[in-house]
Amino acid sequence: LGRASFPLFAYAAAIAVLREAPVPPRRYVFRLLVVAALAQPAYYWVLKARQANILFTLALGAVWTTLSLRVTPVVVYAIYTIALLPWWPPLPLDYGLLGILLPSALALALQGHRGSSLFLFLLLVAINTGGWAVLTRENLNQMVILFHVANSLAATLLPLLIIHVAKYMSQIHRLLPKHALYVFYPVHLVALKYLIPYVFK
């Protein structure tokens, strides 16, 4: 669920930055940090993870996206290439360095920059490496394998579909209430707390 929904959060962050560009999205980043801090106890309660939740990642991603729009795409692509190399230690953030970079790749792709779709795809594949790695574990039943394959495929391909559809939706009004995603994240954490025992018996 998380791997399939994170690109949607990253897409929302990219749109928020593009709407306010070239002005830095200070209020948007502040709101993300506030909700991130409020959601962190629930994040630890559900996942027992000793890292910051994805809203912290998205806040940094929004800052990086703002910076990436001020330099040439070649510079941004060079940073993507370096970040995709496997030697970097993990950051104490959900989805790490690549998660921070993903909103900027979405923003550049939405603007139609040549080469951006390739790096977007590579970032998504790299982010979902953890999802594919689950399949190497022993004693997995068929339902768990199918769940992880479907989840990783959706998380890799869904943003590409969103960008294609978004090109034809620029005149459509907001599909969800303004603060829907802020409410969704902590609520979905609580839902996961009670669903996980039933899915992975």
GROMACS elastic network, one bead per residue, 0.5 to 0.9 nm:
[ bonds ]
;  ai    aj funct       b0    kb
    1     4     6  0.52882   500
    1     5     6  0.61397   500
    1     6     6  0.85632   500
    1   151     6  0.67359   500
    1   155     6  0.88645   500
    2     5     6  0.51770   500
    2     6     6  0.58647   500
    2   151     6  0.86136   500
    2   155     6  0.86512   500
    3     6     6  0.54913   500
    3     7     6  0.74459   500
    3   127     6  0.84526   500
    3   128     6  0.70980   500
    3   131     6  0.77075   500
    3   151     6  0.67104   500
    3   152     6  0.67129   500
    3   154     6  0.81554   500
    3   155     6  0.54127   500
    3   156     6  0.85616   500
    4     7     6  0.66835   500
    4     8     6  0.77830   500
    4   151     6  0.59127   500
    4   152     6  0.70027   500
    4   153     6  0.83218   500
    4   154     6  0.56764   500
    4   156     6  0.78193   500
    4   158     6  0.76796   500
    5     8     6  0.52971   500
    5     9     6  0.66656   500
    5    10     6  0.89006   500
    5   155     6  0.71173   500
    6     9     6  0.51144   500
    6    10     6  0.62470   500
    6    11     6  0.86126   500
    6    54     6  0.77694   500
    6    95     6  0.88683   500
    6    99     6  0.86255   500
    6   155     6  0.77108   500
    7    11     6  0.60063   500
    7    12     6  0.85743   500
    7    99     6  0.88346   500
    7   102     6  0.77890   500
    7   103     6  0.81569   500
    7   124     6  0.83025   500
    7   155     6  0.67595   500
    7   156     6  0.84061   500
    7   158     6  0.78100   500
    7   159     6  0.61299   500
    8    12     6  0.62631   500
    8    13     6  0.86617   500
    8   158     6  0.84202   500
    8   159     6  0.70259   500
    8   162     6  0.85763   500
    9    12     6  0.50672   500
    9    13     6  0.62865   500
    9    14     6  0.86933   500
    9    54     6  0.87711   500
    9    55     6  0.86119   500
    9    58     6  0.76204   500
    9   103     6  0.85544   500
    9   181     6  0.75731   500
   10    13     6  0.50248   500
   10    14     6  0.62029   500
   10    15     6  0.86909   500
   10    58     6  0.65865   500
   10    61     6  0.79281   500
   10    62     6  0.87048   500
   10    99     6  0.80917   500
   10   100     6  0.87166   500
   10   102     6  0.64839   500
   10   104     6  0.85677   500
   10   106     6  0.76245   500
   11    14     6  0.50357   500
   11    15     6  0.62462   500
   11    16     6  0.86200   500
   11   102     6  0.84634   500
   11   103     6  0.60725   500
   11   106     6  0.62980   500
   11   107     6  0.77464   500
   11   159     6  0.75814   500
   11   162     6  0.85008   500
   11   163     6  0.87450   500
   12    15     6  0.51506   500
   12    16     6  0.61620   500
   12    17     6  0.87401   500
   12   103     6  0.82119   500
   12   181     6  0.86023   500
   13    16     6  0.50620   500
   13    17     6  0.63229   500
   13    18     6  0.86772   500
   13    28     6  0.86112   500
   13    58     6  0.67310   500
   13    59     6  0.81185   500
   13    61     6  0.76018   500
   13    62     6  0.59923   500
   13    65     6  0.87209   500
   13   103     6  0.61819   500
   13   104     6  0.87949   500
   13   107     6  0.87810   500
   14    17     6  0.52818   500
   14    18     6  0.62047   500
   14    19     6  0.86563   500
   14    61     6  0.84556   500
   14    62     6  0.68783   500
   14    65     6  0.71010   500
   14   102     6  0.87407   500
   14   104     6  0.63648   500
   14   105     6  0.84310   500
   14   106     6  0.62558   500
   14   107     6  0.50536   500
   14   108     6  0.88027   500
   14   110     6  0.87986   500
   15    18     6  0.50533   500
   15    19     6  0.60517   500
   15    20     6  0.87297   500
   15   103     6  0.86686   500
   15   106     6  0.86669   500
   15   107     6  0.69677   500
   15   110     6  0.88123   500
   16    19     6  0.53120   500
   16    20     6  0.65787   500
   16    21     6  0.86842   500
   16    25     6  0.73568   500
   16    28     6  0.73962   500
   16    62     6  0.81247   500
   17    20     6  0.53818   500
   17    21     6  0.59008   500
   17    22     6  0.83291   500
   17    23     6  0.84131   500
   17    24     6  0.73523   500
   17    25     6  0.59632   500
   17    28     6  0.84303   500
   17    62     6  0.64238   500
   17    63     6  0.85139   500
   17    65     6  0.70614   500
   17    66     6  0.64400   500
   17   107     6  0.81313   500
   18    21     6  0.51107   500
   18    22     6  0.78584   500
   18    65     6  0.87966   500
   18    66     6  0.82091   500
   18    69     6  0.89008   500
   18   107     6  0.69857   500
   19    22     6  0.86700   500
   19    25     6  0.88544   500
   20    23     6  0.54625   500
   20    24     6  0.68177   500
   20    25     6  0.61137   500
   21    24     6  0.64913   500
   21    25     6  0.76479   500
   21    66     6  0.72974   500
   21    69     6  0.83614   500
   22    25     6  0.87988   500
   22    66     6  0.75152   500
   22    69     6  0.81186   500
   22    70     6  0.81942   500
   23    26     6  0.84246   500
   23    66     6  0.83098   500
   24    27     6  0.87161   500
   24    62     6  0.88281   500
   24    63     6  0.76278   500
   24    66     6  0.63276   500
   24    67     6  0.88003   500
   25    28     6  0.53301   500
   25    29     6  0.62211   500
   25    30     6  0.86192   500
   25    62     6  0.75757   500
   25    63     6  0.78362   500
   25    66     6  0.78995   500
   26    29     6  0.52180   500
   26    30     6  0.60719   500
   26    31     6  0.86446   500
   26    63     6  0.87048   500
   27    31     6  0.61321   500
   27    32     6  0.85922   500
   28    31     6  0.52005   500
   28    32     6  0.62650   500
   28    33     6  0.87392   500
   28    59     6  0.81454   500
   28    62     6  0.84709   500
   29    32     6  0.50660   500
   29    33     6  0.62333   500
   29    34     6  0.86957   500
   29    58     6  0.82955   500
   29    59     6  0.51631   500
   29    60     6  0.80076   500
   29    62     6  0.68763   500
   29    63     6  0.76413   500
   30    33     6  0.51540   500
   30    34     6  0.62404   500
   30    35     6  0.87406   500
   30    59     6  0.79174   500
   31    34     6  0.51379   500
   31    35     6  0.62244   500
   31    36     6  0.83705   500
   31    59     6  0.88167   500
   31   182     6  0.86350   500
   32    35     6  0.53148   500
   32    36     6  0.58736   500
   32    37     6  0.85585   500
   32    55     6  0.58858   500
   32    56     6  0.70449   500
   32    58     6  0.75067   500
   32    59     6  0.58803   500
   32   182     6  0.77720   500
   33    37     6  0.61008   500
   33    38     6  0.86068   500
   33    55     6  0.68283   500
   33    56     6  0.61130   500
   33    58     6  0.89730   500
   33    59     6  0.65143   500
   34    37     6  0.52711   500
   34    38     6  0.63499   500
   34    39     6  0.86738   500
   35    38     6  0.50177   500
   35    39     6  0.59769   500
   35    40     6  0.85024   500
   35    55     6  0.74050   500
   35   182     6  0.68014   500
   35   183     6  0.87732   500
   35   185     6  0.89741   500
   35   186     6  0.84734   500
   36    39     6  0.51014   500
   36    40     6  0.60129   500
   36    52     6  0.82603   500
   36    53     6  0.67489   500
   36    54     6  0.76875   500
   36    55     6  0.50325   500
   36    56     6  0.58651   500
   36    59     6  0.89045   500
   36   186     6  0.89041   500
   37    40     6  0.53152   500
   37    41     6  0.79394   500
   37    52     6  0.89151   500
   37    53     6  0.87453   500
   37    55     6  0.86028   500
   37    56     6  0.82093   500
   38    41     6  0.69540   500
   38    42     6  0.81084   500
   38   186     6  0.84668   500
   39    42     6  0.53879   500
   39    43     6  0.61229   500
   39    44     6  0.88274   500
   39    53     6  0.78312   500
   39    55     6  0.86497   500
   39   185     6  0.78754   500
   39   186     6  0.56041   500
   39   189     6  0.85517   500
   40    44     6  0.62513   500
   40    45     6  0.85126   500
   40    52     6  0.69618   500
   40    53     6  0.63124   500
   40   186     6  0.87635   500
   41    44     6  0.52418   500
   41    45     6  0.60646   500
   41    46     6  0.86784   500
   42    46     6  0.60782   500
   42    47     6  0.84333   500
   42   186     6  0.70288   500
   42   189     6  0.66748   500
   42   190     6  0.70721   500
   43    46     6  0.53986   500
   43    47     6  0.59635   500
   43    48     6  0.72964   500
   43    49     6  0.73520   500
   43    52     6  0.83954   500
   43    53     6  0.66188   500
   43   186     6  0.78594   500
   43   189     6  0.64896   500
   43   190     6  0.85788   500
   44    47     6  0.53407   500
   44    49     6  0.54318   500
   44    50     6  0.71178   500
   44    51     6  0.83430   500
   44    52     6  0.89042   500
   44    53     6  0.86786   500
   45    48     6  0.57259   500
   45    49     6  0.83852   500
   45   189     6  0.89041   500
   45   190     6  0.88640   500
   45   193     6  0.80931   500
   46    49     6  0.82730   500
   46   189     6  0.65482   500
   46   190     6  0.71156   500
   46   192     6  0.71327   500
   46   193     6  0.51855   500
   46   194     6  0.89099   500
   47    50     6  0.88360   500
   47   189     6  0.86372   500
   47   193     6  0.80544   500
   49    52     6  0.81074   500
   49    53     6  0.87107   500
   49    94     6  0.89959   500
   50    92     6  0.74817   500
   50    93     6  0.88620   500
   51    91     6  0.83090   500
   51    93     6  0.52070   500
   51    94     6  0.65017   500
   52    55     6  0.80676   500
   52    56     6  0.63323   500
   52    57     6  0.76636   500
   52    92     6  0.61703   500
   52    94     6  0.60032   500
   53    56     6  0.58685   500
   53    57     6  0.69384   500
   53    93     6  0.62729   500
   53    94     6  0.52885   500
   53    95     6  0.87914   500
   54    58     6  0.60724   500
   54    59     6  0.85480   500
   54    93     6  0.69558   500
   54    94     6  0.51159   500
   54    95     6  0.71649   500
   54    96     6  0.89266   500
   54    99     6  0.82249   500
   55    59     6  0.61236   500
   55    60     6  0.86725   500
   55    94     6  0.85921   500
   55   185     6  0.85950   500
   56    59     6  0.51102   500
   56    60     6  0.64461   500
   56    61     6  0.84835   500
   56    93     6  0.72829   500
   56    94     6  0.81930   500
   57    60     6  0.53361   500
   57    61     6  0.60238   500
   57    62     6  0.87059   500
   57    93     6  0.61676   500
   57    94     6  0.65541   500
   57    95     6  0.73749   500
   57    96     6  0.71637   500
   57    97     6  0.83169   500
   57    99     6  0.64102   500
   57   100     6  0.55521   500
   58    62     6  0.60068   500
   58    63     6  0.85772   500
   58    99     6  0.74997   500
   58   100     6  0.62980   500
   58   102     6  0.89745   500
   58   103     6  0.76796   500
   59    62     6  0.51822   500
   59    63     6  0.65219   500
   59    64     6  0.87590   500
   59   100     6  0.82039   500
   60    63     6  0.51066   500
   60    64     6  0.61713   500
   60    65     6  0.85260   500
   60   100     6  0.59715   500
   60   101     6  0.87800   500
   61    64     6  0.50279   500
   61    65     6  0.59526   500
   61    66     6  0.85650   500
   61    99     6  0.72495   500
   61   101     6  0.59487   500
   61   102     6  0.72018   500
   61   103     6  0.59043   500
   61   104     6  0.70785   500
   62    65     6  0.50153   500
   62    66     6  0.62527   500
   62    67     6  0.87448   500
   62   100     6  0.79273   500
   62   101     6  0.89895   500
   62   103     6  0.68759   500
   62   104     6  0.76197   500
   63    66     6  0.52486   500
   63    67     6  0.64874   500
   63    68     6  0.87417   500
   63   100     6  0.89562   500
   64    67     6  0.50594   500
   64    68     6  0.60215   500
   64    69     6  0.87161   500
   64   100     6  0.72546   500
   64   101     6  0.70811   500
   64   103     6  0.83674   500
   64   104     6  0.69226   500
   65    69     6  0.63241   500
   65    70     6  0.89398   500
   65   100     6  0.86536   500
   65   101     6  0.75231   500
   65   102     6  0.87161   500
   65   103     6  0.63658   500
   65   105     6  0.80898   500
   65   107     6  0.73496   500
   65   108     6  0.88505   500
   66    69     6  0.54800   500
   66    70     6  0.69928   500
   66   104     6  0.78776   500
   67    70     6  0.53665   500
   67    71     6  0.70549   500
   67   104     6  0.89549   500
   68    71     6  0.56039   500
   68    72     6  0.77333   500
   68    73     6  0.76145   500
   68    75     6  0.84438   500
   68    76     6  0.62204   500
   68   104     6  0.66554   500
   68   108     6  0.86529   500
   69    72     6  0.75502   500
   69    73     6  0.79843   500
   69    76     6  0.88364   500
   69   104     6  0.80096   500
   69   107     6  0.84469   500
   69   108     6  0.78086   500
   71    74     6  0.83253   500
   71    75     6  0.67816   500
   71    76     6  0.73260   500
   72    75     6  0.56198   500
   72    76     6  0.68136   500
   72    77     6  0.89519   500
   73    77     6  0.60012   500
   73    78     6  0.85166   500
   73   108     6  0.80704   500
   73   113     6  0.75250   500
   73   114     6  0.86509   500
   73   115     6  0.87559   500
   73   116     6  0.82667   500
   74    77     6  0.50782   500
   74    78     6  0.61996   500
   74    79     6  0.87360   500
   75    78     6  0.51299   500
   75    79     6  0.64345   500
   75    80     6  0.87845   500
   76    79     6  0.51123   500
   76    80     6  0.62793   500
   76    81     6  0.86949   500
   76   104     6  0.88389   500
   76   105     6  0.88676   500
   77    81     6  0.61433   500
   77    82     6  0.86680   500
   77   115     6  0.82719   500
   77   116     6  0.78502   500
   77   119     6  0.73745   500
   78    81     6  0.50559   500
   78    82     6  0.62988   500
   78    83     6  0.86051   500
   79    82     6  0.51621   500
   79    83     6  0.60709   500
   79    84     6  0.85939   500
   80    83     6  0.50688   500
   80    84     6  0.61346   500
   80    85     6  0.89307   500
   80    98     6  0.83483   500
   80   101     6  0.74378   500
   80   105     6  0.88133   500
   80   119     6  0.71695   500
   80   123     6  0.80429   500
   81    84     6  0.52361   500
   81    85     6  0.68138   500
   81   119     6  0.82163   500
   82    85     6  0.55144   500
   82    86     6  0.89906   500
   83    86     6  0.79035   500
   83    87     6  0.88586   500
   83    88     6  0.74453   500
   83    97     6  0.72600   500
   83    98     6  0.70140   500
   83   101     6  0.86984   500
   84    87     6  0.87811   500
   84    88     6  0.86100   500
   84    98     6  0.75782   500
   84   122     6  0.80828   500
   84   123     6  0.72840   500
   84   126     6  0.72803   500
   85    88     6  0.70862   500
   86    89     6  0.85044   500
   88    91     6  0.87131   500
   88    97     6  0.87931   500
   90    93     6  0.80797   500
   90    95     6  0.88435   500
   90    96     6  0.62239   500
   90    97     6  0.75768   500
   91    94     6  0.80854   500
   91    95     6  0.83051   500
   91    96     6  0.50243   500
   91    97     6  0.65467   500
   92    95     6  0.88949   500
   92    96     6  0.67884   500
   93    97     6  0.79321   500
   93    99     6  0.85416   500
   94    97     6  0.89415   500
   94    99     6  0.74676   500
   95    98     6  0.63736   500
   95   100     6  0.76909   500
   95   127     6  0.66970   500
   96    99     6  0.53370   500
   96   100     6  0.66401   500
   96   127     6  0.87190   500
   97   100     6  0.51653   500
   97   101     6  0.64949   500
   97   102     6  0.88726   500
   98   101     6  0.50424   500
   98   102     6  0.61390   500
   98   123     6  0.64921   500
   98   124     6  0.84650   500
   98   126     6  0.77761   500
   98   127     6  0.64728   500
   99   102     6  0.52457   500
   99   103     6  0.77061   500
   99   123     6  0.83477   500
   99   124     6  0.89575   500
   99   127     6  0.71813   500
  100   103     6  0.68814   500
  100   104     6  0.81260   500
  101   104     6  0.56556   500
  101   105     6  0.66166   500
  101   123     6  0.81032   500
  102   105     6  0.51594   500
  102   106     6  0.63595   500
  102   107     6  0.87258   500
  102   120     6  0.70107   500
  102   123     6  0.67217   500
  102   124     6  0.77585   500
  103   106     6  0.50673   500
  103   107     6  0.61546   500
  103   108     6  0.86928   500
  104   108     6  0.61346   500
  104   109     6  0.84689   500
  104   120     6  0.89674   500
  105   108     6  0.52154   500
  105   109     6  0.61041   500
  105   110     6  0.85680   500
  105   116     6  0.61995   500
  105   117     6  0.75913   500
  105   119     6  0.69021   500
  105   120     6  0.53315   500
  105   123     6  0.83247   500
  106   109     6  0.50605   500
  106   110     6  0.60925   500
  106   111     6  0.86208   500
  106   116     6  0.78921   500
  106   117     6  0.80477   500
  106   120     6  0.66263   500
  106   159     6  0.80966   500
  106   160     6  0.88982   500
  106   163     6  0.77976   500
  107   110     6  0.51034   500
  107   111     6  0.63075   500
  107   112     6  0.87827   500
  107   116     6  0.89191   500
  108   111     6  0.50349   500
  108   112     6  0.63687   500
  108   113     6  0.56568   500
  108   114     6  0.86867   500
  108   116     6  0.59635   500
  108   117     6  0.82780   500
  109   113     6  0.58006   500
  109   114     6  0.79180   500
  109   115     6  0.82107   500
  109   116     6  0.51049   500
  109   117     6  0.56260   500
  109   120     6  0.76239   500
  109   163     6  0.74726   500
  110   113     6  0.77938   500
  110   116     6  0.88675   500
  110   163     6  0.63424   500
  110   164     6  0.87016   500
  110   166     6  0.80592   500
  110   167     6  0.76619   500
  112   115     6  0.87809   500
  112   116     6  0.75614   500
  112   117     6  0.85429   500
  113   116     6  0.56582   500
  113   117     6  0.81439   500
  114   117     6  0.75024   500
  114   118     6  0.87790   500
  115   118     6  0.54783   500
  115   119     6  0.67294   500
  115   120     6  0.88039   500
  116   119     6  0.52833   500
  116   120     6  0.60511   500
  116   121     6  0.86360   500
  117   121     6  0.61368   500
  117   122     6  0.86116   500
  117   160     6  0.79473   500
  118   121     6  0.51910   500
  118   122     6  0.62617   500
  118   123     6  0.86602   500
  119   123     6  0.59982   500
  119   124     6  0.84745   500
  120   123     6  0.52007   500
  120   124     6  0.62311   500
  120   125     6  0.87049   500
  120   159     6  0.87574   500
  120   160     6  0.82150   500
  121   124     6  0.51524   500
  121   125     6  0.62235   500
  121   126     6  0.86332   500
  121   156     6  0.71543   500
  121   157     6  0.80292   500
  121   159     6  0.88654   500
  121   160     6  0.77136   500
  122   125     6  0.51496   500
  122   126     6  0.61244   500
  122   127     6  0.85297   500
  123   126     6  0.50917   500
  123   127     6  0.59943   500
  123   128     6  0.85373   500
  123   156     6  0.88404   500
  124   127     6  0.50675   500
  124   128     6  0.61657   500
  124   129     6  0.86932   500
  124   155     6  0.73051   500
  124   156     6  0.51649   500
  124   157     6  0.81520   500
  124   159     6  0.86654   500
  125   128     6  0.51992   500
  125   129     6  0.63175   500
  125   152     6  0.86378   500
  125   155     6  0.86586   500
  125   156     6  0.59717   500
  126   129     6  0.51889   500
  126   130     6  0.82210   500
  127   130     6  0.69943   500
  127   131     6  0.82694   500
  127   156     6  0.84780   500
  128   131     6  0.50003   500
  128   132     6  0.64919   500
  128   133     6  0.86026   500
  128   152     6  0.60083   500
  128   153     6  0.85688   500
  128   155     6  0.72539   500
  128   156     6  0.70262   500
  129   132     6  0.51400   500
  129   133     6  0.60116   500
  129   134     6  0.88504   500
  129   152     6  0.84009   500
  130   134     6  0.66066   500
  130   152     6  0.88812   500
  131   134     6  0.56510   500
  131   135     6  0.77739   500
  131   148     6  0.64325   500
  131   149     6  0.78116   500
  131   151     6  0.77444   500
  131   152     6  0.56733   500
  132   135     6  0.57461   500
  132   136     6  0.78511   500
  132   148     6  0.72201   500
  132   149     6  0.70991   500
  132   152     6  0.67104   500
  133   136     6  0.55825   500
  133   137     6  0.76603   500
  134   137     6  0.57343   500
  134   145     6  0.83369   500
  134   148     6  0.74559   500
  135   138     6  0.80517   500
  135   140     6  0.77232   500
  135   144     6  0.88502   500
  135   145     6  0.64336   500
  135   148     6  0.75412   500
  135   149     6  0.82006   500
  136   140     6  0.89445   500
  137   140     6  0.67883   500
  140   143     6  0.82647   500
  140   144     6  0.63075   500
  140   145     6  0.65868   500
  141   144     6  0.55434   500
  141   145     6  0.64659   500
  141   146     6  0.88867   500
  142   145     6  0.51178   500
  142   146     6  0.61773   500
  142   147     6  0.85616   500
  143   146     6  0.51448   500
  143   147     6  0.60648   500
  143   148     6  0.87046   500
  144   147     6  0.50428   500
  144   148     6  0.62731   500
  144   149     6  0.86367   500
  144   199     6  0.84765   500
  144   200     6  0.76156   500
  145   148     6  0.53408   500
  145   149     6  0.61863   500
  145   150     6  0.86034   500
  146   149     6  0.51714   500
  146   150     6  0.60635   500
  146   151     6  0.84197   500
  147   150     6  0.53101   500
  147   151     6  0.60001   500
  147   152     6  0.85870   500
  148   152     6  0.59797   500
  148   153     6  0.84080   500
  149   152     6  0.53319   500
  149   153     6  0.61020   500
  149   154     6  0.85163   500
  150   153     6  0.52079   500
  150   154     6  0.60342   500
  150   155     6  0.85393   500
  151   154     6  0.52036   500
  151   155     6  0.61375   500
  151   156     6  0.86597   500
  152   155     6  0.50948   500
  152   156     6  0.61779   500
  152   157     6  0.86364   500
  153   156     6  0.51708   500
  153   157     6  0.60393   500
  153   158     6  0.80504   500
  154   157     6  0.53285   500
  154   158     6  0.53305   500
  154   159     6  0.85594   500
  155   158     6  0.57519   500
  155   159     6  0.73408   500
  156   159     6  0.69705   500
  156   160     6  0.78752   500
  157   160     6  0.54605   500
  157   161     6  0.65889   500
  157   162     6  0.89182   500
  158   161     6  0.51494   500
  158   162     6  0.62104   500
  158   163     6  0.88339   500
  159   163     6  0.62368   500
  159   164     6  0.86375   500
  160   163     6  0.53272   500
  160   164     6  0.64285   500
  160   165     6  0.88015   500
  161   164     6  0.51419   500
  161   165     6  0.62185   500
  161   166     6  0.84889   500
  162   165     6  0.51427   500
  162   166     6  0.58396   500
  162   167     6  0.87460   500
  163   167     6  0.65417   500
  164   167     6  0.57596   500
  164   168     6  0.76847   500
  165   168     6  0.56446   500
  165   169     6  0.66783   500
  166   170     6  0.64798   500
  167   170     6  0.62511   500
  168   171     6  0.78895   500
  168   172     6  0.87001   500
  169   172     6  0.52823   500
  169   173     6  0.85422   500
  170   173     6  0.82653   500
  172   175     6  0.79288   500
  174   177     6  0.71136   500
  174   178     6  0.77342   500
  175   178     6  0.89695   500
  176   179     6  0.81140   500
  176   180     6  0.62998   500
  176   181     6  0.85767   500
  177   180     6  0.52353   500
  177   181     6  0.84932   500
  178   181     6  0.79226   500
  178   182     6  0.88389   500
  179   182     6  0.53564   500
  179   183     6  0.66261   500
  179   184     6  0.87868   500
  180   183     6  0.53256   500
  180   184     6  0.60658   500
  180   185     6  0.89281   500
  181   185     6  0.62830   500
  182   185     6  0.59205   500
  182   186     6  0.75824   500
  183   186     6  0.62238   500
  183   187     6  0.63625   500
  183   188     6  0.86714   500
  184   187     6  0.51976   500
  184   188     6  0.58441   500
  184   189     6  0.85758   500
  185   188     6  0.52946   500
  185   189     6  0.64042   500
  185   190     6  0.89969   500
  186   189     6  0.51105   500
  186   190     6  0.65566   500
  186   191     6  0.88015   500
  187   190     6  0.53012   500
  187   191     6  0.63120   500
  187   192     6  0.87153   500
  188   192     6  0.60420   500
  188   193     6  0.86050   500
  189   192     6  0.51037   500
  189   193     6  0.63811   500
  190   193     6  0.51362   500
  190   194     6  0.69874   500
  190   195     6  0.89123   500
  191   194     6  0.55440   500
  191   195     6  0.61528   500
  191   196     6  0.85778   500
  192   196     6  0.56163   500
  192   197     6  0.87869   500
  193   196     6  0.59844   500
  193   197     6  0.77578   500
  194   197     6  0.64709   500
  194   198     6  0.76577   500
  195   198     6  0.54657   500
  195   199     6  0.63494   500
  195   200     6  0.87543   500
  196   199     6  0.51499   500
  196   200     6  0.59793   500
  196   201     6  0.82311   500
  197   200     6  0.54972   500
  197   201     6  0.57727   500
  198   201     6  0.56390   500
